Amino acid sequence: MSRDWILVKHYFDHAFVVLRRSSLLTALIILAIGLGIGACMTMVTVLHVMSGDPLPDRSAKLFYPHLYPGPWDFQQLDPGSNFTWPDATNLLRAHRATHQAAMVGGHLAVMPAEGSKSFFAAGHYVSAEFFPMFNAPFAAGSFWDTQADQDQALVVVLNGELARRLFGNAQAAVGQTVRLHSLDFRVVGVLQDWHPEPLFYGGLSGDWAFKSEDGFFVPLNTAMSRKLPVSGGEMCWGKGDRMSDQCSWLQFWVELDTPEQVVAYQSFLASYWLDQKAHGRPVLNIAPQLLGMMRRLDALRLVPPNVSLQLWLALGFLCVCLFNTVSLMLAKFLRRSGEVSIRRAMGASRRDIFLQFGIEAAVLGLIGGALGLISTWFGLWLVHQRPDAYAKLAYLDTTMVLSTILLAVIASTLAGLLPAWRACRIPPAAQLHAA
């Protein structure tokens, strides 16, 4: 083992002994680090959950086409965030992707068997390839096929919770009839408790993307032919109705497995838009875009402004805590000037002194990180008490635990650089007489 590693091990062992001295200063340093790290990591964890990838194993293959069907003088929100009915059906018919699906949200009255009260449930009207594209996990049965889409069949896929509420278990639900909005639907499949968070495939934004939980999935063509109620943003211009090219209200996703497919689909979108213009549709000369899943989530602005503001406030509090930590470490290290002078006179180099105090700062950060974890857990408990929908999602996973400890050690070590540098600048004999 090299001399450097022997020194490092010695300084680590020595650090725990030395930190017991000046116990008040040590406690104040650990408290400052722990509180600062706890406040910061609480908000970082909330942001991490809200901006996380809801389908990490598939998101790289999922894209959201972005067309702009609105007129030049349309001054409201971007209608291109949703699709018109003609555009969605045209792209479905073209089938240029591995999978593609159009969808829109809906709230329907669920009417259980006699003796039970009816209730409302949220769900989505989707085309058949929704399920394989998003790899929705089935507990029993399966999804309907494209023929059922064309036939406007009265079939439904239930999510696990709704199936248990109505029929007791997933297996018992398949083949049964459930009454939705005064129509009898045959249950062809039951999902596991599948609730991607945020609800990325819908057109929901802000806190609503964390509130909504789909209980059922009905064929889109069936919902439109039966005039089932639609929920979500709808934007119209001109005199057209919902089924015209003057109302945007649908969402549309595609799965593209290779970079070559992405390029080809982008080219197809551009050609489609030029063709629409050539046939007299007054579309804008804005090239269609193909947004990856995470870019689509960014466009939906799922992170509320108050969360970002709270993160900046927490970072400011951490900076204040680190500034106080620097002052406390400076006082703690300089009180040992006599010890440093004697070590320097006995042959210790400035590098040795700097390494010793740097390791002591890192040990303080390690202990402060443990306190920071406790502070973060408490902070997340307070977040859970809030009425915001995203609050229930905030939890410390392994990544956040390791990040908390690592941040505490790095912050403490950086805070100890100035005190350690000042300590190693003490002249070898300046304090010998006093010592």
N, C-alpha and C positions, 0 to 999 in steps of 0.2 A: 504494500500500500504506500502511495506517495506521501511526501511530507504535507502537501496541501490538503489531502483528504484527511490525514491524521489531525491537522489543525482544525479543519471544519468540524469534525466529529467532537473534538475537544471543546470548541467554542459553543457547539450546540448543548453539550452537557453542562458547560459552565454557565450558559445563558439562563437555564432554569434555576440555577443556584443564585445568580446575581439578581434576578428579577424579584426574588423574595425580599431583597433589601429595598428600602424606599417603597414600601408596599402601597402607600397612598398614591404616589406618582404612578406606579405600575397599574393600580386599579383604575385611575383616571384615564390613562392611555388606553387601556383595554375597553373601558366604557365608551370613550369617544369613538374608537374604531368600530365597536360593535353596534352602536346606535346609528352611526353614519352608514355603515354597510347594510344594516337591517332596513333602514328607510329606503335606500337606493335599490336594493334587491327586491323589495316588495313591489315597487312600481315596475322594475325591469321584468319581474315574473309575470305581472299582469299584462304588460306589453307583449311579452314572449308568447303568452297564451292567445292573445287576441290577434296577433299577426303571424301565428304559426301556420304550417302547412296542414290542411285538413285531410289530405290524401297523399302522404309523403311517398308512397310506393307507386303512385300513378300520376302525380301532378305534372311531371315533365312531359307527359304525352297529351295532356288535356289543354284545349285552346278554345277561346271565345272569339268568334268573328265579330268585327265591329264595322257596321255599315252606317251611313248617315243619310236616312231617307227624308229628313226634314227640309223645309225651304230655307232660303238664305235669311229671311227676316224672322225666323223662329228664334225668339230671344229667351226662351225658357231653358230648362235643363236639356242636356244633350239627348235627343230622341234615339240616337244610335246606341245608347246603352241597352236598349231593348230592340226586339225585332217586330216587323209587321208580319201579319199572317201570310201574305203572298211570298215574302222573302223566305220565311221559315219553311214553308211547304216546297218552294222551288229548290232550296238547298237539300232538303230531305230527299226529294225526288232524284236529284242529281247523284247523291250518294258517292261523293268523292273522297270520303274519309273512311278509316277502318270502322268506326262507329260514329253516329251522329244522333242527336236527339233534340227535339223542341219541347219546351215545358212552360208551365205557368202555375202559380199557386192558387189554392181555393180553400174555402171554409164550407163544410157541408154538415148538415144535421144528420147525426147517426141515430137510428131508431132500433134499439135492441129488441129482444123478445118481449112478449107481453109481460107486464108487471114491472118493467124497468123504465125509468125516465129517459127520454131522448137527451142528447147533448151534442155540442158542436165539436168538430175535430178539424185540425188543419191538415192539408195534404197538398199534393201536386198532381196536375194532369200532365202526363208525359207520353212520349212515343216509345216504342218497344225497346229500342237500343239504349235507353237510359240506364238500364240495370247492368248489362255487361260492360258498358263504357265506364261506369263509376265503380264497377266491381262490388255492387251491393251484395252483402252476404245473406243468403237465404237459410232460414231454419227449417222450412218445409215447403214443398211445392216448387214452383218456378214462376217466371214472368210470362206474359202473353207474347205471341209472335206477331210479325208484321201483318199477317193476314187478319188478325183480330183488330189491329189498328184500322185497316181498310174497311172491315165489316162493321166498325163502330160497336164492337161487342161490349156487353155489360159485364165486364170482369174487373177485378180489383186485386191489388197486392196490398196486404196490411203490414204495418210495422209490428214488432213483437208486443209492445205494451197494449196496443189497441186489440190485437188478436186475443191476448190473455184476458183482457177486460170483457170481451164479448163471448169468447168460447172456452176459456180456461187454459188452453195451451195451443201451440202452433200447429201440431199435427191434427188436432180436432177441428181447427178452423178451415183447413183446405177442403174445398168442395161444398162448404156451407154457403148460405146466402146471407148477405148483410144489406140492410136497407139504408141507402144514402140519398138524402134529398128526395124522398118518396119514390126512389127507383131501387129495384132489387138487383144487386151485383153478386156474381159468383166469385168466391175467393179462390184464386188460382195459385197463390203463393203467400208465404209469410216470411218477412225478413227477421233477422236477429234485431236486437235493439240498436238500430243503425241511425245515428244522429251526428253526421259530420259537423264539427264546430270550428269555425262558423259555417252557416248553411250556405256554402259557396255557390251552389248551382242555381239558386233563386236570384231574384232581382232585389233582394232585401239589402238595406244599408244600415250602418250604425248599429245601435243596440238591438234592432229587430233581427239581425242576422244571428244573434245568440239566443233570442227568445223563442223563435219558431221551431217546432218539432213536428215533422210530418208523421201522421198516423196512417195515411192511405195514399195509394197511387192508382190513378184511373187513366185509361187511354185518352189521349188528348182529343182525338177525333170524336170519341164518344161524348166527352164533356162539351165540345162545341156544338155537336148536333143536338144534344139534349138541353143546350143553353144553361149549363150549370154555372153558378156564380163564380166569378174570377176575383182574386185578390192580388194586390200588388200595384205597382205604378203603371198608369196608362196615360199616354200622351197623344193627343190628336190635333190635327191641323186640317184646314179645308173642310169639306162637307162629307167626307167619307165616314163610314161606320167602322166598328172594330175589325171587321173582316177585310177592310180595304187596305190599300197601301198608304193610307194617310193616318194610321194609328199604330204606334209601337207599344207593345205590351208583353211580348213573349221573350223567353230566353232561349239561347241556342248554343250548344256545345258540340265540339268534334274531338275525336281521338285520332292523333297522327303519330305513328310509331317511329318514324325515321325523319332525319333532317330533310331528306329528299321529298318526303310526303309533305312536310311543312312548306317547302318552297313551291311545290306543285299546287298545293291548296291555296296559297297566297296568290299565285298566278290565276287560278280558277276564279277566285273572288274578284280580281281586277277585271277579268273577261266578262264575268257575270254582270258587274256594274256597268261596264261599257255597253253590253247588250241591252240592259234595261234602258239606258239613255237612248240608244239607237231606235228602240221601239216607242219612243215618245214619252217615256216617264221623266218627269222633271227632277231628276236626281242631281246632286251636287258633284262638282268635279273634285271631290275629296277621295283619295284612294282608300279602299277598305283596309282595315288593319286586322291582324291576327294576334290576339293577346293571350299569352300564357296564363295559367291559372293564377299565379301570384301577382302578375300585373293586373289581372282582372280584379282581384281582391283589393289591390291598392286603389284602383279606380273607384271601387265602391265606398272607399273611406270608412272602413269598419272601425278604426280606432277613433273614439270620440276625442274632441279637442281637449276636454278636461283631463283625460288620461295622459296625454302628451305634456300638458302643463304641469301636472303633478309629478311626472318623471323629471322634468327640468328643475322643479322645486326640490325634489329629493336629491338630485345631483348637486344642487347648490348647498344643501344641508351637509352632504358628504364632504364637499370642499371645505366648509367651515370646520367640520370635525377634524379633517386632515390638517388644517392650519393649526388648530389647537393641539393636535397630536405632535406636530413639529415642535411647537413651543415646549410642550411637556417633555418630549424626548431630549431636547436641547438642555433643559434644566437637569434632567436625570443623568445624561452623559457627562455634562461639564462638572457635575458634583464629584466625579471620579477623576478629576484632573491629576491629583496626587498619584493615584494608581497608574494612570497613563504615563506620567513622567518617569516613574520608577521602571515601568516596563520598557520605555524607550531607552532609558539609561543602561538597561541590562541587555540591549541589543535588538529589541522588537522594532520592526520597520513600520513605517506609516501604513503600508499595505496590510500588515498584520492587525494593526489597531482598527483600520477601516473595516476589515473583514469581520473582526470580533463584534463591533457595534452593529454592522449590517445584519449579522446573524441574530443578534439580540432583537433588532427591530423586526425581523422576519418571524421570530418566535412570538413576539408581542402580537403580530398580525395573525398568527395561527390561533392564538387564544382568543383574540378579538373576533376572528372569523367564527369560532364556535358560539360566541355571544351573538354575533351577527345572524347566525342561523336561527337562534331562539327569537331574536328580534323580528326576523323575517317571517317566521311562523306566526308570531303574534300579529304582525302587520297584515298577513293574509287572512287571519281570523277576523280582523276588523273589516277587511275588504268583503269577506263573505256576509257580513251583516248588512251590507248595502243593498238597496233594491235593484241595482243594475243587473241585467241578465248575465253579463259576462262575469259577474263577481263569483258565481258558483264554480267557474272553470279554473280559477286561480289556485294553483297548488304547486308545491315544490317537487319537481322531478329530479332524477339523478343529475341531469345536466345543470340544473339551477343550484343544487346543493354544492356540487364541485365548483361551479362558477363563484358562489358566495365565498367559499374558503379561498379560492385562488385570488379573487379580487381583494380580499382582506389582506392576504400576505403581500401582494404586489403593492397595494396602497400603503401599507405599513412600512415596507422596505423603502419605497420612494420617499415617504415622510421622514425616514431615518437617514437619508443620504446627507442632508445638510448637517444635522447633529453629529453624524459619524465623521464627516469631513472636518468639522470644527474640532472634534476630539483628536483626530490624527494630526492636526496642526500644532498641538501643544508641544512646546520645546522639551527636549529630554530632561533638562535639569531645572526647569523653571520652578517646579514645585518641590524639589527635593528637600530644601531647607524647611519648608512648611510641613512636609511629610514627616 
